C-alpha cells in the first residue's frame, strides 16, 4: 500500500485525523530530561506514549533535529513511532536540483512522508514524486502572515500563485502519493482549493497556537476521509508547567483535539 492507503487505515483504526507535531524545542524541555543522553528523544518518547492512541500521524519538524544528537533523536523517534504503528511525516520542506535533491529524498528511507517546497519546479521534486510508497506534501498555502508575499501574487491568468501550485501538484500526482500543505487560518481558501483539487489530501497546520478554523480544516482538508490536521505546541507543551507529569497533559490535549475535529467528520 502507498502512504495514503496506510494513512486511511490508521485514521480508521484510531478514529482520528490528528497529526501531532514533534517539535522538541530544547529550551522548553522539562528540567528532569535535560541531563539525558538524548533529551529530545526522551521527551518525544513520553509524548508518543501519551498521544499515540489519538494520533493518525506524528510530524517531527526537521529544524529541531539538525545537529548530530538531533538526528540520532529523530531516528529513535521515528523507530518508536513505527513501533506504535503510527506513520511519520517529516516536515522538512526540502527540494533542490540534481544530485542534491536525490540526497534529500533519502530521508524517505526512514520517514513515511515528507513536506517539499515547489518553488524550483517539478524536477526538484521528482525523486520524491517517484517514490510510490511515500507521501509527498507540497507547500501550497501556508498559515504564516508573510505567506501572502509570494503566494497571493496574481499571475497573467488571474489566478494567485498558490492556486497554480495546487493545479501543478494535481498534475504531478501520477503515483497517487501527493498531498498539499494548506493552512487553517483562511477557511475560504481551504474551500476554494478543495473545489480545485478534490482528490488531494491536505495537511492542515495552524489549528493549535495559530488559532486556525477546526471545522474548515476537517470539512475541506479531507479527501475521501484522508487528510491530517496538525497541532504541535498546543499538544506537546500542554503540560509545560507540570514537571515530570508533562506528558499526561499532552495526552489529554491530543484527545480533546481528536474529539473537537471528529465533530465535523462525516
C-alpha positions as CSV (number, residue, x, y, z in Angstrom):
1,X,0.0,0.0,0.0
2,X,1.1,3.6,-0.6
3,X,1.3,6.2,2.2
4,X,-2.3,7.4,1.8
5,X,-3.7,3.9,1.9
6,X,-1.8,3.3,5.1
7,X,-2.9,6.6,6.5
8,X,-6.5,5.8,5.6
9,X,-6.2,2.6,7.6
10,X,-4.6,4.4,10.5
11,X,-7.4,7.1,10.6
12,X,-10.0,4.3,10.7
13,X,-8.2,2.4,13.4
14,X,-7.9,5.4,15.8
15,X,-10.9,7.3,14.6
16,X,-8.7,10.4,14.3
17,X,-7.2,12.8,11.8
18,X,-4.9,14.4,14.4
19,X,-1.2,14.9,13.4
20,X,0.9,15.5,16.5
21,X,3.8,17.8,15.7
22,X,7.0,16.6,17.4
23,X,9.0,19.9,17.7
24,X,11.1,19.5,20.9
25,X,12.4,23.0,21.3
26,X,15.5,22.3,23.6
27,X,14.8,25.5,25.6
28,X,11.3,24.2,26.6
29,X,12.1,20.7,27.5
30,X,11.5,19.7,31.2
31,X,14.4,20.1,33.5
32,X,14.4,16.5,34.6
33,X,15.2,15.4,31.0
34,X,18.0,17.8,30.3
35,X,20.7,15.5,31.6
36,X,19.6,12.5,29.5
37,X,21.9,11.3,26.7
38,X,19.3,12.5,24.1
39,X,16.9,14.9,25.8
40,X,14.8,15.4,22.7
41,X,14.3,11.7,22.2
42,X,13.5,11.2,25.9
43,X,10.9,13.9,25.5
44,X,9.4,12.5,22.3
45,X,9.1,9.0,23.7
46,X,6.9,10.3,26.5
47,X,4.8,12.3,24.2
48,X,4.4,9.3,21.8
49,X,3.4,7.1,24.8
50,X,0.8,9.7,25.9
51,X,-0.7,10.6,22.5
52,X,-0.3,7.7,20.1
53,X,-3.8,6.3,20.6
54,X,-5.2,9.6,19.4
55,X,-2.7,10.2,16.6
56,X,-3.2,9.5,12.9
57,X,0.4,10.5,12.4
58,X,3.4,12.1,14.0
59,X,5.1,15.1,12.3
60,X,8.6,15.9,13.5
61,X,9.9,19.2,12.1
62,X,13.5,18.7,10.8
63,X,14.5,22.1,12.1
64,X,14.5,20.8,15.7
65,X,16.9,17.9,14.8
66,X,19.6,19.3,12.6
67,X,22.7,18.5,14.7
68,X,24.4,15.2,15.4
69,X,22.4,14.4,18.6
70,X,19.3,15.7,16.9
71,X,19.5,13.3,14.0
72,X,20.0,10.4,16.5
73,X,17.0,11.6,18.4
74,X,15.0,11.8,15.2
75,X,15.9,8.2,14.2
76,X,14.9,6.9,17.6
77,X,11.7,8.9,17.4
78,X,10.7,7.5,14.0
79,X,11.5,3.9,15.0
80,X,9.5,4.3,18.2
81,X,6.5,5.8,16.4
82,X,6.6,2.9,13.9
83,X,6.6,0.5,16.8
84,X,3.3,2.0,17.8
85,X,2.0,1.6,14.3
86,X,1.9,5.3,13.7
87,X,3.1,6.7,10.4
88,X,5.7,9.6,10.5
89,X,5.5,12.6,8.3
90,X,8.9,14.5,8.3
91,X,8.3,18.3,8.0
92,X,11.4,19.1,6.1
93,X,10.3,21.4,3.2
94,X,13.1,20.0,1.0
95,X,13.8,20.5,-2.7
96,X,16.8,21.3,-4.8
97,X,18.3,20.3,-8.1
98,X,20.0,17.2,-9.4
99,X,22.1,15.1,-7.1
100,X,21.2,17.3,-4.1
101,X,17.5,16.6,-4.2
102,X,18.2,12.9,-4.7
103,X,20.2,13.1,-1.4
104,X,17.3,14.8,0.3
105,X,14.9,12.2,-1.0
106,X,16.8,9.6,1.0
107,X,15.1,10.9,4.1
108,X,12.1,8.8,2.9
109,X,14.1,5.7,3.7
110,X,13.2,6.4,7.3
111,X,10.1,8.6,7.3
112,X,6.8,7.6,5.6
113,X,6.1,11.0,4.1
114,X,7.7,14.4,3.7
115,X,6.9,18.1,3.0
116,X,8.5,19.6,0.0
117,X,8.9,23.1,-1.5
118,X,7.7,23.5,-5.1
119,X,9.5,26.8,-5.8
120,X,12.1,25.2,-8.0
121,X,9.6,23.2,-10.1
122,X,8.9,19.6,-10.8
123,X,12.5,18.4,-11.5
124,X,13.4,19.5,-8.0
125,X,10.7,17.2,-6.6
126,X,11.0,14.3,-9.0
127,X,13.0,11.9,-6.6
128,X,10.2,12.4,-4.0
129,X,7.3,12.1,-6.5
130,X,8.8,8.9,-8.0
131,X,8.7,7.1,-4.6
132,X,5.4,5.3,-5.0
133,X,5.2,4.2,-1.4
134,X,5.9,7.6,0.3
135,X,3.7,10.6,0.8
136,X,4.7,14.0,-0.6
137,X,3.0,17.1,0.8
138,X,3.6,20.1,-1.4
139,X,3.7,23.5,0.3
140,X,0.7,25.4,-1.2
141,X,-0.9,28.0,1.1
142,X,0.9,28.5,4.4
143,X,-0.6,29.9,7.5
144,X,2.1,32.4,8.4
145,X,1.3,36.1,7.7
146,X,4.2,36.5,5.3
147,X,2.9,33.7,3.1
148,X,1.0,36.2,1.1
149,X,4.2,37.9,-0.1
150,X,4.5,35.4,-2.8
151,X,1.6,33.0,-2.6
152,X,-1.0,35.7,-3.3
153,X,0.7,37.2,-6.3
154,X,-1.6,37.2,-9.3
155,X,-0.5,35.5,-12.5
156,X,-1.4,36.6,-16.0
157,X,-4.2,34.0,-15.9
158,X,-5.7,35.8,-13.0
159,X,-5.1,33.0,-10.5
160,X,-2.9,33.5,-7.5
161,X,0.4,31.6,-7.2
162,X,-0.9,29.2,-4.6
163,X,-3.8,28.1,-6.9
164,X,-1.2,27.4,-9.6
165,X,0.8,25.3,-7.2
166,X,-2.3,23.3,-6.4
167,X,-3.0,22.7,-10.0
168,X,0.6,21.6,-10.7
169,X,0.6,19.3,-7.7
170,X,-2.6,17.7,-9.1
171,X,-0.7,17.1,-12.4
172,X,2.3,15.6,-10.5
173,X,0.1,13.1,-8.7
174,X,0.8,10.3,-11.1
175,X,1.5,7.8,-8.3
176,X,-1.4,8.9,-6.0
177,X,1.2,10.0,-3.5
178,X,0.8,13.8,-3.5
179,X,-1.0,16.0,-0.9
180,X,-0.9,19.7,-0.2
181,X,0.0,21.8,2.8
182,X,-2.8,24.3,3.3
183,X,-3.1,26.4,6.5
184,X,-6.3,26.6,8.5
185,X,-6.2,30.3,9.2
186,X,-8.1,31.2,6.0
187,X,-11.0,28.8,5.7
188,X,-12.4,30.4,2.4
189,X,-9.1,29.5,0.7
190,X,-9.3,26.0,2.0
191,X,-12.7,25.7,0.5
192,X,-11.6,27.1,-2.9
193,X,-8.6,24.8,-3.0
194,X,-10.7,21.7,-2.2
195,X,-13.0,22.5,-5.1
196,X,-10.0,22.9,-7.4
197,X,-8.3,19.6,-6.4
198,X,-11.0,17.3,-5.0
199,X,-8.8,14.3,-4.7
200,X,-5.6,15.6,-3.0
201,X,-5.4,15.1,0.8
202,X,-4.3,18.2,2.8
203,X,-2.0,18.6,5.7
204,X,-3.6,21.4,7.6
205,X,-1.4,23.2,10.1
206,X,-2.4,26.2,12.2
207,X,-5.1,24.7,14.4
208,X,-3.2,25.0,17.7
209,X,-1.2,28.1,18.6
210,X,-2.1,29.8,15.4
211,X,-5.8,29.7,16.0
212,X,-7.0,28.1,12.7
213,X,-10.6,27.1,11.9
214,X,-11.1,23.5,13.0
215,X,-14.4,23.0,11.2
216,X,-13.0,24.2,7.9
217,X,-9.8,22.1,8.4
218,X,-11.9,18.9,8.6
219,X,-14.6,19.8,6.0
220,X,-12.1,20.9,3.3
221,X,-8.9,19.2,4.4
222,X,-10.0,15.6,3.9
223,X,-10.3,13.8,0.6
224,X,-12.2,10.6,0.8
225,X,-11.8,10.8,4.6
226,X,-8.0,11.1,4.3
227,X,-6.0,14.1,5.5
228,X,-4.3,15.4,8.6
229,X,-4.9,18.3,10.9
230,X,-1.8,19.2,12.8
231,X,-1.1,20.7,16.2
232,X,2.4,20.9,17.6
233,X,3.0,23.3,20.6
234,X,-0.7,23.1,21.6
235,X,-0.2,19.4,22.4
236,X,3.4,18.7,23.2
237,X,3.8,21.7,25.6
238,X,0.3,21.4,27.1
239,X,2.0,20.2,30.4
240,X,5.0,22.5,30.2
241,X,4.4,23.6,33.8
242,X,3.7,20.2,35.1
243,X,7.2,18.9,35.7
244,X,7.6,15.2,35.4
245,X,3.9,14.7,34.6
246,X,4.1,16.9,31.5
247,X,3.1,14.0,29.1
248,X,-0.2,13.5,30.8
249,X,-1.5,16.9,29.7
250,X,-0.2,16.2,26.2
251,X,-2.3,13.1,26.0
252,X,-5.3,15.0,27.2
253,X,-4.7,17.8,24.7
254,X,-4.5,15.3,21.8
255,X,-7.7,13.6,23.0
256,X,-9.5,16.9,23.1
257,X,-8.4,17.9,19.7
258,X,-9.4,14.5,18.3
259,X,-12.9,14.9,19.8
260,X,-13.1,18.5,18.6
261,X,-12.2,17.5,15.0
262,X,-14.5,14.5,15.0
263,X,-17.5,16.7,15.5
264,X,-17.1,17.8,11.8
265,X,-16.2,14.4,10.3
266,X,-18.9,12.6,8.4
